[in-house]
Amino acid sequence: MAATERVIFQPYVWKKTGRRTILEPTAAVSCRDAEDALRRIEKVRDGLLSVAGAQAVRMTVDEEAGDYGEPEVLGCVGTVPEEVE
């Protein structure tokens, strides 16, 4: 199986756990293409989706070989986790 491009929209929400409130990812949404993911980012920006923040990410995936390319952040809005190196 050849490598394919995957684009996802990853929303984040604030969740209260005891006395702490933490930022958590919700279910990632697989998008048709980068434009679809960026439209979803705009919906968050316009207040049409009730989340703390979101990212649109593209990467190359070869599931059969277990290879995952470096993720490319296409767009970001609101509160999202900091990138960890």
C-alpha positions in Angstrom: 0.0 0.0 0.0 1.4 3.4 -0.9 1.6 6.3 1.4 -1.5 8.6 1.4 -2.1 12.1 2.6 -4.3 12.4 5.7 -5.9 15.7 6.9 -7.5 15.9 10.3 -9.3 18.5 12.3 -8.4 18.2 16.0 -10.7 20.1 18.4 -9.8 20.7 22.1 -12.1 21.4 25.0 -11.6 22.3 28.7 -12.5 19.5 31.1 -12.8 19.9 34.8 -11.2 17.1 36.8 -11.6 17.6 40.5 -10.2 21.0 41.3 -8.2 21.3 38.0 -9.3 22.2 34.6 -7.3 20.7 31.8 -7.3 21.0 28.0 -8.2 17.8 26.3 -8.5 16.7 22.7 -11.9 15.4 21.5 -12.4 13.0 18.7 -10.4 13.9 15.6 -12.3 14.5 12.4 -11.0 13.1 9.1 -11.3 15.7 6.4 -11.6 15.3 2.6 -8.8 17.8 2.0 -7.0 20.8 3.5 -9.8 23.2 2.5 -12.3 21.2 4.4 -10.2 21.3 7.5 -9.6 25.0 7.2 -13.3 25.6 6.8 -13.8 23.9 10.2 -11.1 26.2 11.7 -13.1 29.2 10.4 -16.2 27.8 12.0 -14.4 27.8 15.4 -13.1 31.3 14.7 -16.6 32.5 13.9 -18.0 31.0 17.1 -20.1 28.4 15.3 -18.4 25.4 17.0 -18.2 25.4 20.8 -14.6 24.3 21.5 -11.6 25.9 23.3 -9.5 25.6 20.2 -8.6 23.5 17.2 -5.9 22.5 14.8 -5.9 21.4 11.1 -3.1 19.0 10.5 -1.8 17.2 7.3 0.6 14.3 7.2 1.6 11.4 5.0 0.7 7.9 6.3 1.6 4.4 5.2 -0.3 2.3 7.6 0.9 -1.0 6.2 4.5 -0.1 6.7 3.8 1.8 10.0 5.3 5.0 8.6 3.9 8.4 9.6 5.3 11.6 8.2 6.0 14.7 10.1 2.7 16.5 10.8 2.2 19.9 9.1 -0.1 22.3 11.0 -2.3 24.0 8.4 -4.2 26.2 10.8 -4.8 26.8 14.4 -7.3 28.7 16.4 -8.1 29.3 20.1 -6.4 27.4 22.9 -4.3 24.4 21.8 -1.5 22.5 23.4 2.0 23.8 22.9 4.1 21.9 20.4 6.5 19.5 22.1 9.9 18.8 20.5 
